Amino acid sequence: QVQLMESGGGLVQAGGSLRVSCKAPRDILSVFNSYVMNWYRQAPGKQREFVASITSPHTTNYADSVKCRFIISRDNSRKMIWLQMSGLKPEDTGVYYCNRKAVWGQGTQVTVSS
């Protein structure tokens, strides 16, 4: 039973932009509102790493590697979060995962070509 569903990945050239989305269709609205939501990513052959988080209300935190390039946002009424990525680099390539507590989505692939 899928609890977090990512979408929006794809192939983009270096310097380009992409937005990935995550929805939590099974969450009760009031419960979703209480969660800190996170984005992680995993590049081939590397460990999964933190990318960004957002509380409710909207306090955000970013990994140093993506600061000033990525923006995390959420819409509690839609039980969704997004990661707007700009100035993409080949090293941003990986599977991007939505997360809250111990729950992970299936991931969406982002590939940045040089």
Disulfide bonds with the S-S distance in Angstrom:
Cys22-Cys98 2.06
